[in-house]
Amino acid sequence: MIEAHAPAPPGAPPSWRGPARLPVRPDTGRFLVLACVFVCAACGLVYELELVALASYLMGDSVTQASVVLSVMVFAMGIGSLAAKRLRRFAAAGFGALEASLALVGGCSAMALYAVFAWTGAWGGLWANGPRVLLVAFSLAIGLLIGAEVPLLMELIQRVRRQDAGGAVADLFAADYVGALVGGLAFPFLLLPFLGQLTSSLLTGAVNVVAGAALVLGLFRRDLTCRARCLLLVANITALGVLGSAAVLVDDFERAARQAVYGDDVRVAVQTGVQEIVLTGGDGGRPLDLYLDGRLRVGGREERRYHEALVHPAMNGPHARVLVLGGGDGLAAREALTHPGVRRVDVVDLDPGLVRLARTDPALSGLNGHAYSDPRVHVTAADAFQWLREASAATYDVVVADLPDPGITASTKLYSEEFYGLARRALAPGGRLVVHAGPVATRPRVFWTVEATLRAAGLRTAPYRVDGRATGFTAGPDRTADTARAPRDWGFVLAAADGRPPLRLDPHGRAPRTLTQAALTADARAAQSTRVAGARASTLVHPRY
């Protein structure tokens, strides 16, 4: 396939085949090779970040998914570098074939991973592990291909103009690292918010194809036979065709996959700058379900049990000023507003898109009783941790932490001793803090870790639980549709700084629909029966969930 070149001079390494016959000057050729290194490095890092982001969204626990992807990929890169030594004699042809393969595998990885999750993840059993197996397979394949790039590019840059090995390595790695920087910044700030995960991976694959084809078929075309040039041209056109066809069909694919995950009654699906929000039902008599990043946050059949149990025990006592951390859906605010004497409710939620939907969507705003139309409710779009750091001390009678389950990496800091210390500072004398602490029956150690963390922050606690959440979707760190692993209860911890708070309902407030004093007392006893001895507090630098 490769045309003959001048014989190697005495003492030259075995792979030396003489200078390439370039259509441009050597300095220009060297610049073009380094430009290709830059582009390929940017594409490679986008593939890595795309796998991490999608795996975290589909399977939860971003630390675990990032560790799996990056460790497998780095290992595979080493294997790929070793394997590429055999291709150095055919560096130009090998690099062209390599980039076409990498573009197809990396560009289509997101769609393949999403498809396996959507159409097999709900089956349970061995099929439930399909996305994890595919994640490792893609990490391995992409790592092998990325690792094989460096030896071939080193050979090509030396074919342009012979230089000492140290200088060539420095030039190559400088372009590689700068390209990785650009790719790493482009993914979260440009590709993901404007194109989404699927389209951005397909576009990255197309850029990868064009860069590889331009270098080999443009700069090193004289190193190839006519047959090799034709084969590479067909391979690159085919890769671009596959990626382009997938890009045209991506919207239809995403709708079909979303229906496979959430059911046929998906009514709203929006990607905010913070998360994906999906609303199902809410019309025609069907209950409204709200999913945040694929986890069920509000189940229309059960949400009142959750929100009444979360809010009402904390309202026994002074409650003129109420702070809701999280709760952008407005449902916790709805429950607080039912109590006489409430003068102000501050809602601090990270996602203004969720608040906007809770104001404007007819079903969701109807479910929250149009809480955001009440002049007593004030909303701030901010990170709860940072907001508490900047808030004035001792201002709220009740603080309601309506946050995602502990154990989800993004919310771990909101279940830390430092966070509860800030929340304690925001309590007025006699004030109470109530925390959603995850399911008790299926994750008792996590629940009691939350309770131990509150005590470590100087608060006295009263833990309790309520039955409910009969759904096939978990709300915890491990996103799965396996009904055998779905939690069946909610755990809460009521806390105060001035002594152990009494676990009673407000005698002057509206009686909850789903919660009675007798049930609350029994729920507290049920929670105590699951106590895990030796649970230790979770901190920012040592999370224990």
MARPA-611020 format. One line per 3 residues: number of its first residue (from 1); their letters; for each residue x negated, y negated, z of C-alpha. Coordinates in Angstrom, 1 decimal, always signed. Each point is the difference from the previous one (the first is absolute). Layout:
# MARPA-611020
NUM	a	X,Y,Z  ...
# end
This chain:
# MARPA-611020
1	mie	+0.0,+0.0,+0.0  -2.8,-2.4,+0.9  -2.3,-1.3,-2.7
4	aha	-3.8,+0.6,+0.3  -2.3,-2.6,+1.4  -3.6,-0.7,+0.3
7	pap	-2.0,+2.6,+2.0  -0.9,-0.9,+3.6  -3.4,-1.5,+0.7
10	pga	-2.4,+1.9,+2.2  +1.0,-0.1,+3.7  +3.6,-1.1,-0.7
13	pps	+2.8,+1.7,+2.0  +1.8,+2.9,-1.8  +3.1,-2.0,-0.6
16	wrg	-1.7,-2.8,-1.8  +1.2,-0.2,-3.6  -1.3,-3.3,-1.2
19	par	+1.8,-3.4,-0.2  +3.6,+0.0,-1.3  +0.7,-1.5,-3.4
22	lpv	+2.3,-2.9,+1.1  +2.0,-2.3,-2.2  -1.0,-2.9,+2.4
25	rpd	-3.2,-1.2,+1.6  -1.2,+2.0,+3.0  +0.7,-2.8,+2.5
28	tgr	+3.6,-0.3,-1.3  +0.3,+3.8,+0.1  -1.2,+0.1,+3.6
31	flv	+2.5,-2.7,+0.9  +2.8,+2.0,-1.6  -0.9,+3.2,+1.9
34	lac	+0.0,-1.9,+3.3  +3.3,-1.6,-0.9  +1.4,+3.5,-0.6
37	vfv	-1.4,+1.1,+3.4  +1.8,-3.0,+1.6  +3.4,+0.9,-1.6
40	caa	-0.3,+3.7,+0.7  -0.9,-0.7,+3.7  +3.0,-2.2,+0.4
43	cgl	+2.3,+2.6,-1.6  -1.5,+2.7,+2.2  +0.7,-1.9,+3.2
46	vye	+3.6,-0.8,-1.1  +0.6,+3.8,-0.4  -1.3,+0.6,+3.5
49	lel	+2.1,-2.8,+1.6  +3.1,+1.0,-2.0  -0.3,+3.6,+1.3
52	val	-0.4,-1.3,+3.6  +2.9,-2.4,-0.3  +2.4,+2.4,-1.6
55	asy	-0.9,+2.9,+2.3  +0.5,-2.3,+3.1  +3.4,-1.0,-1.4
58	lmg	+1.1,+3.5,-0.8  -1.5,+2.0,+2.8  -0.6,-2.6,+2.7
61	dsv	-3.0,-0.5,+2.4  -2.2,-2.2,-2.1  -3.2,+0.7,+2.0
64	tqa	+0.4,+3.8,-0.7  +0.8,-0.5,-3.7  -2.9,-2.5,-0.5
67	svv	-2.4,+2.4,+1.7  +1.1,+3.0,-2.1  -0.2,-2.0,-3.3
70	lsv	-3.3,-1.7,+0.6  -1.9,+2.9,+1.6  +1.1,+2.5,-2.7
73	mvf	-0.7,-2.6,-2.8  -3.5,-0.8,+1.3  -0.8,+3.7,+0.3
76	amg	+1.2,+0.6,-3.5  -2.1,-2.9,-1.3  -3.1,+1.7,+1.2
79	igs	+1.0,+3.2,-1.8  +0.8,-1.9,-3.1  -3.4,-1.7,+0.0
82	laa	-1.7,+3.3,+0.1  +2.2,+1.5,-2.7  -0.7,-2.9,-2.3
85	krl	-3.7,+0.8,-0.2  +0.9,+2.6,-2.6  +1.6,-2.7,-2.2
88	rrf	-2.9,-2.4,-0.1  -1.1,+1.2,-3.4  +3.4,-0.9,-1.3
91	aaa	+0.4,-3.2,+2.1  +2.1,-2.0,-2.5  +2.4,+2.8,-1.0
94	gfg	+0.2,+1.2,+3.6  +0.8,-3.5,+1.4  +2.7,-0.5,-2.7
97	ale	+1.7,+3.2,+0.9  -0.4,-0.6,+3.7  +1.7,-3.4,-0.1
100	asl	+3.0,+1.3,-2.1  +0.4,+2.8,+2.6  -0.3,-2.4,+2.9
103	alv	+2.5,-2.4,-1.4  +2.6,+2.8,-0.5  -0.5,+1.5,+3.4
106	ggc	-0.3,-3.2,+2.0  +2.7,-1.9,-2.0  +2.6,+2.8,+0.3
109	sam	-0.9,+1.0,+3.6  +2.6,-2.3,+1.6  +2.9,+1.2,-2.1
112	aly	-1.0,+3.6,+0.5  -0.2,-0.4,+3.8  +3.3,-1.9,+0.2
115	avf	+1.7,+2.6,-2.2  -1.2,+2.9,+2.1  +1.1,-1.8,+3.2
118	awt	+3.4,-0.9,-1.5  +0.9,+3.4,-1.5  -1.6,+2.4,+2.4
121	gaw	-0.5,-1.8,+3.3  +3.6,+0.5,+1.0  -0.1,+3.7,-0.4
124	ggl	-1.9,+0.8,+3.2  -2.2,+3.0,+0.6  -3.1,+0.3,-2.1
127	wan	+1.4,-2.5,-2.5  -0.2,-2.7,+2.6  -3.8,+0.1,-0.2
130	gpr	+0.0,-0.5,-3.7  -0.8,-3.8,+0.2  -2.9,+0.6,+2.4
133	vll	-1.5,+2.7,-2.2  +0.3,-2.2,-3.1  -1.5,-2.9,+1.9
136	vaf	-3.1,+2.1,+0.7  -0.1,+1.2,-3.6  +0.1,-3.5,-1.5
139	sla	-2.6,-1.3,+2.5  -2.3,+2.9,-1.0  +0.5,-0.4,-3.7
142	igl	-0.3,-3.8,+0.0  -3.1,+0.2,+2.3  -1.7,+2.5,-2.4
145	lig	+0.6,-2.2,-3.0  -1.1,-3.2,+1.7  -3.1,+1.7,+1.4
148	aev	-1.0,+1.2,-3.5  +0.1,-3.5,-1.3  -3.2,-1.2,+1.7
151	pll	-2.6,+2.5,-1.5  +1.5,-0.5,-3.5  +0.0,-3.8,+0.3
154	mel	-3.6,+0.1,+1.3  -1.0,+2.0,-3.1  +1.8,-2.4,-2.3
157	iqr	-1.5,-3.2,+1.5  -3.5,+1.6,-0.3  +0.8,+0.8,-3.6
160	vrr	+0.7,-3.7,-0.7  -3.3,-1.2,+1.5  -2.5,+2.1,+1.9
163	qda	-0.8,-1.4,+3.5  -1.2,+1.3,+3.3  +2.5,+2.3,+1.8
166	gga	+0.3,-2.3,+3.1  +0.9,-3.0,-2.2  +2.6,+2.0,-1.9
169	vad	+1.6,+1.3,+3.1  +0.1,-3.5,+1.6  +1.7,-1.5,-3.2
172	lfa	+2.4,+2.9,-0.2  +1.1,+0.0,+3.6  +0.3,-3.8,+0.1
175	ady	+2.5,+0.1,-2.8  +1.7,+3.0,+1.6  +0.4,-1.7,+3.4
178	vga	+1.2,-3.3,-1.5  +2.6,+1.9,-2.1  +1.1,+1.9,+3.1
181	lvg	+0.5,-3.4,+1.8  +2.1,-1.3,-2.8  +2.1,+3.1,-0.2
184	gla	+0.4,+0.1,+3.8  +1.3,-3.5,+0.0  +2.2,+0.3,-3.1
187	fpf	+1.9,+2.9,+1.3  +1.7,-1.5,+3.1  +0.2,-3.6,-1.3
190	lll	+0.9,+0.4,-3.7  +0.8,+3.5,-1.1  +2.1,+1.3,+2.8
193	pfl	+2.2,-3.1,+0.6  +0.6,-0.8,-3.6  +0.0,+3.4,-1.8
196	gql	+0.7,+2.5,+2.7  -2.0,+3.2,+0.7  +1.1,+2.0,-3.1
199	tss	-0.5,-2.7,-2.6  -3.2,-1.2,+1.5  -1.6,+3.5,-0.1
202	llt	+1.1,+0.4,-3.7  -1.4,-3.4,-0.9  -3.3,+0.8,+1.7
205	gav	-0.2,+3.2,-1.9  +0.5,-1.9,-3.3  -2.8,-2.4,+0.9
208	nvv	-2.2,+2.9,+0.8  +0.6,+1.6,-3.4  -0.7,-3.2,-1.9
211	aga	-3.2,-0.7,+1.9  -1.4,+3.5,-0.5  +1.0,+0.2,-3.6
214	alv	-1.4,-3.5,-0.8  -3.4,+0.9,+1.5  -0.4,+3.4,-1.6
217	lgl	+1.7,-0.6,-3.4  -1.3,-3.5,-0.3  -3.5,-0.2,+1.5
220	frr	-1.1,+3.6,-0.2  +1.9,+1.2,-3.1  -3.3,+0.8,-1.8
223	dlt	-0.8,+2.5,+2.7  +3.0,+2.1,-1.0  +0.7,+2.1,-3.1
226	cra	+3.0,-0.9,-2.1  +1.9,+3.0,+1.6  -0.8,-1.2,+3.5
229	rcl	+1.2,-3.5,-0.8  +3.3,+1.3,-1.4  +0.6,+2.3,+3.0
232	llv	-0.6,-2.8,+2.4  +2.2,-2.4,-1.9  +2.8,+2.5,+0.0
235	ani	-0.5,+0.7,+3.7  +0.1,-3.7,+0.9  +3.1,-0.7,-2.2
238	tal	+1.7,+3.0,+1.6  -0.8,-1.3,+3.5  +1.3,-3.4,-0.9
241	gvl	+3.1,+1.5,-1.5  +0.8,+2.0,+3.2  -0.6,-2.9,+2.3
244	gsa	+2.0,-2.4,-2.2  +2.9,+2.5,-0.3  +0.0,+0.4,+3.8
247	avl	+0.0,-3.8,+0.5  +3.1,-0.3,-2.3  +1.8,+2.7,+2.0
250	vdd	-1.2,-1.0,+3.5  +3.2,-1.9,+1.0  +2.2,+2.9,-1.0
253	fer	-2.3,+2.4,+1.8  +0.0,-2.1,+3.1  +3.8,-0.2,+0.1
256	aar	+0.3,+3.8,-0.4  -2.7,+0.7,+2.6  +1.7,-2.4,+2.4
259	qav	+3.3,+1.7,-0.4  -1.7,+3.4,+0.6  -1.3,-1.4,+3.3
262	ygd	+2.9,-2.1,+1.3  +3.0,+1.5,-1.9  +2.2,-1.3,-2.7
265	dvr	+1.4,-3.0,+1.9  -3.1,-2.2,+0.0  +1.5,-3.5,-0.2
268	vav	-2.9,-2.3,+0.7  -3.8,+0.7,-0.5  -2.4,-2.9,+0.4
271	qtg	-3.7,-0.3,+0.6  -0.8,-2.9,+2.3  -3.5,-1.2,+0.8
274	vqe	+0.2,+2.2,+3.1  +1.8,+3.2,-0.8  +2.5,+1.8,-2.3
277	ivl	+3.6,-0.5,+1.1  +2.7,+2.4,-1.2  +3.7,-0.2,+0.8
280	tgg	+2.3,+2.9,-0.7  +3.8,+0.2,+0.5  +1.8,-2.9,+1.6
283	dgg	+2.8,+0.0,-2.5  +3.0,+2.3,-0.8  +0.1,+1.2,+3.6
286	rpl	-3.5,+1.4,+0.0  -2.2,-0.9,+3.0  -2.8,-2.4,-0.5
289	dly	-3.6,+1.3,+0.4  -3.0,-2.2,+0.0  -3.5,+1.4,-0.9
292	ldg	-3.2,-1.9,+0.6  -2.9,+1.5,-1.9  +1.9,+3.2,-0.3
295	rlr	+0.8,+0.4,+3.7  +3.6,-0.2,+1.1  +0.2,-3.1,+2.2
298	vgg	+3.8,-0.4,+0.2  +2.3,+2.9,-0.4  +3.6,-1.2,-0.4
301	ree	+1.5,+2.9,+1.8  -2.3,-0.3,+3.1  -1.3,-3.6,+0.0
304	rry	+2.4,-1.2,+2.7  -1.1,+2.7,+2.4  -3.6,-1.1,-0.5
307	hea	+0.5,-3.8,+0.3  +2.4,+0.2,+2.9  -2.4,+2.2,+2.0
310	lvh	-2.9,-2.3,-0.9  +1.6,-3.3,+0.9  +2.8,+0.3,+2.6
313	pam	-2.0,+1.4,+2.9  -2.5,-2.9,-0.3  +2.8,-2.5,+0.1
316	ngp	+1.0,+0.8,+3.6  -1.2,-3.1,+1.7  -0.9,-3.5,-1.2
319	har	+0.1,-0.1,-3.8  +0.4,-3.5,-1.2  -3.1,+0.2,-2.2
322	vlv	-0.6,+3.2,-2.0  -3.0,+0.9,-2.1  +0.2,+2.7,-2.6
325	lgg	-3.3,+1.3,-1.4  +0.6,+1.7,-3.3  +3.7,+0.5,-0.6
328	gdg	+0.1,-1.9,-3.3  +3.2,+1.9,-0.9  +1.8,-2.1,+2.6
331	laa	+1.6,+2.9,+1.8  -1.8,-0.5,+3.3  +1.0,-3.6,-0.1
334	rea	+3.6,+1.0,-0.6  +0.0,+2.0,+3.3  -1.6,-2.8,+1.9
337	lth	+2.5,-2.5,-1.2  +2.9,+2.0,+1.5  -1.1,-1.0,+3.5
340	pgv	+1.4,-3.2,+1.5  -2.5,-2.5,+1.0  -2.5,+0.6,-2.8
343	rrv	-1.1,-3.4,-1.2  -2.9,+0.8,-2.3  -1.2,+3.1,-1.9
346	dvv	-3.4,-0.2,-1.7  -0.8,+2.7,-2.6  -3.6,+0.5,-1.0
349	dld	-0.4,+2.3,-3.0  -2.9,+0.4,-2.3  +2.0,+0.4,-3.2
352	pgl	+2.1,-3.0,-1.1  +1.3,+2.1,-2.8  +1.8,+2.3,+2.4
355	vrl	+1.5,-3.0,+1.9  +1.2,-1.5,-3.4  +1.6,+3.3,-0.9
358	art	+1.7,+0.2,+3.5  +1.4,-3.5,-0.7  +1.3,+0.5,-3.5
361	dpa	+0.8,+3.7,-0.6  +3.7,+0.4,+0.7  -0.3,+3.4,+1.6
364	lsg	-3.0,-0.7,+2.1  +1.2,-3.4,+1.1  +3.4,+1.5,+0.8
367	lng	-1.7,+2.7,+2.1  -2.0,-2.5,+2.0  +3.2,-2.1,+0.6
370	hay	-1.5,-2.9,-2.0  -2.4,-0.6,+2.9  -2.1,-2.3,-2.1
373	sdp	+2.9,-2.4,-0.5  +0.1,-0.5,+3.8  -1.7,-3.4,+0.9
376	rvh	-1.5,+1.6,+3.1  -2.1,+2.3,-2.2  -3.4,-1.3,-1.1
379	vta	-2.3,+2.0,-2.3  -3.8,-0.2,-0.3  -1.8,+2.0,-2.7
382	ada	-3.3,+1.0,+1.8  -2.0,+2.8,+1.4  +1.4,+0.8,+3.5
385	fqw	-3.4,+0.4,+1.5  -1.4,-3.3,-1.3  +3.3,-1.8,+0.8
388	lre	-0.2,+1.1,+3.6  -3.6,-1.1,+0.3  +1.0,-3.5,-1.1
391	asa	+3.3,-0.2,+2.0  +0.4,-1.9,+3.2  +0.2,+2.1,+3.2
394	aty	+3.1,+0.9,+2.0  +2.8,-1.0,-2.3  +2.2,+3.0,-0.6
397	dvv	+2.4,+1.9,+2.3  +0.1,+3.0,-2.3  -2.6,+1.2,-2.6
400	vad	+1.2,+2.8,-2.3  -2.7,+1.9,-1.9  +1.9,+1.4,-3.0
403	lpd	-3.0,+1.4,-1.8  -0.9,+3.0,-2.1  -0.8,+3.2,+1.8
406	pgi	-3.4,+0.1,+1.7  -2.5,+2.1,-1.9  +0.5,-1.8,-3.3
409	tas	-3.4,-1.6,-0.5  +1.3,-3.4,-0.9  +1.9,-0.3,+3.2
412	tkl	-2.5,+1.5,+2.4  -1.2,-3.4,+1.3  +3.7,-0.8,+0.9
415	yse	-0.1,+2.9,+2.5  -3.3,-1.0,+1.6  -0.8,-1.1,+3.5
418	efy	-1.1,-3.4,-1.4  +3.4,-0.5,-1.8  +2.0,+0.8,+3.1
421	gla	-2.2,-2.4,+2.0  +1.0,-2.7,-2.4  +3.6,+1.0,+0.2
424	rra	-0.2,-0.1,+3.8  -1.3,-3.5,-0.2  +3.0,-1.0,-2.1
427	lap	+2.5,+1.2,+2.8  +1.6,-2.5,+2.2  +0.2,+0.9,+3.7
430	ggr	+2.4,+2.9,+0.4  -0.2,+0.7,-3.8  +0.1,+3.5,-1.6
433	lvv	-1.8,+1.5,-2.9  +1.5,+3.0,-1.9  -2.0,+2.1,-2.4
436	hag	+1.0,+2.5,-2.6  -2.5,+2.8,+0.7  +0.8,+2.7,-2.6
439	pva	+1.7,+3.3,+0.4  -0.4,+1.8,+3.3  +0.8,+3.6,-0.9
442	trp	-2.3,+0.4,-3.0  -2.9,-2.3,+1.1  +0.1,-0.2,+3.8
445	rvf	-3.7,-0.8,+0.3  +0.4,-3.1,-2.2  +3.0,-1.1,+2.0
448	wtv	-1.8,+0.3,+3.4  -3.0,-1.7,-1.4  +2.1,-3.0,-0.8
451	eat	+1.3,+0.1,+3.6  -3.5,+0.3,+1.4  -1.1,-2.9,-2.1
454	lra	+2.7,-2.2,+1.3  -1.0,+0.9,+3.6  -3.6,-0.8,-0.8
457	agl	+1.1,-3.4,-1.1  +1.4,-0.7,+3.5  +3.6,+0.8,-0.7
460	rta	+2.4,+2.3,+2.0  +1.9,+2.4,-2.2  +3.3,+1.8,-0.3
463	pyr	-0.1,+2.5,-3.0  +3.1,+1.5,-1.6  +1.2,+1.6,-3.2
466	vdg	+3.2,+0.5,-2.0  +1.0,+2.7,-2.4  +0.4,-0.8,-3.7
469	rat	-1.9,-0.5,-3.2  +1.4,+3.2,-1.7  -1.7,-0.6,-3.3
472	gft	-2.4,+1.7,-2.3  -2.5,-2.8,+0.0  -2.4,-0.7,+2.8
475	agp	-0.9,-3.5,+1.1  -3.4,+0.9,+1.4  -3.4,+0.1,-1.5
478	drt	+0.5,+3.2,-1.9  +2.4,-0.8,-2.8  +1.9,+3.1,-1.0
481	adt	+3.4,+1.1,-1.0  -0.4,+3.4,+1.8  +3.1,+0.1,+2.2
484	ara	-1.6,+2.4,+2.4  -2.5,-2.7,+1.1  +2.4,-2.9,+0.1
487	prd	+0.5,-1.6,+3.5  +3.4,+0.2,+1.6  -0.3,-2.7,+2.6
490	wgf	-1.3,-3.4,+0.8  -2.2,-0.9,+3.0  -0.1,-3.4,+1.7
493	vla	-1.8,-1.5,+2.9  +1.4,-2.9,+2.0  -2.7,-2.0,+1.8
496	aad	-0.4,-3.0,+2.3  -2.8,-1.8,+1.8  +1.9,-0.7,+3.2
499	grp	+0.7,+3.6,+1.0  +1.7,+3.1,-1.6  +3.0,-1.2,-1.9
502	plr	+3.3,+1.6,+0.8  +1.3,+2.1,-2.9  +3.5,-1.3,-0.1
505	ldp	+2.4,-1.6,-2.5  +0.9,-3.7,+0.4  +3.3,+0.0,+1.9
508	hgr	+1.0,-3.4,-1.6  -0.8,+0.9,-3.6  +2.1,+1.7,-2.6
511	apr	+0.1,+3.8,+0.6  -2.0,+1.8,-2.6  +1.8,+2.3,-2.4
514	tlt	-2.4,+3.0,+0.3  -1.7,-0.4,+3.4  +1.4,+0.3,+3.5
517	qaa	-1.6,-0.4,+3.4  +0.3,+3.7,+0.7  -1.6,+0.9,-3.3
520	lta	-2.8,-2.5,+0.6  -0.8,+1.5,+3.4  +0.1,+3.5,-1.5
523	dar	-2.2,-1.1,-2.8  -2.6,-1.3,+2.4  -0.1,+3.3,+1.9
526	aaq	-0.3,+1.8,-3.4  -3.0,-2.1,-0.9  -1.7,+0.5,+3.4
529	str	+0.2,+3.8,-0.5  -2.3,-0.3,-3.0  -2.7,-2.0,+1.8
532	vag	-3.5,+0.8,-1.2  -2.6,-0.2,+2.8  -3.2,-1.8,-0.6
535	ara	+1.1,-2.2,-2.9  -2.4,-2.8,-0.4  +0.4,-3.6,-1.2
538	stl	-0.5,-0.9,-3.7  -2.1,-3.0,-0.8  -1.0,-1.9,-3.1
541	vhp	-3.5,+1.7,-0.1  +1.2,+3.4,+1.2  +3.5,+0.8,-1.4
544	ry	+1.4,+3.2,+1.4  +3.1,+0.5,-2.2
# end
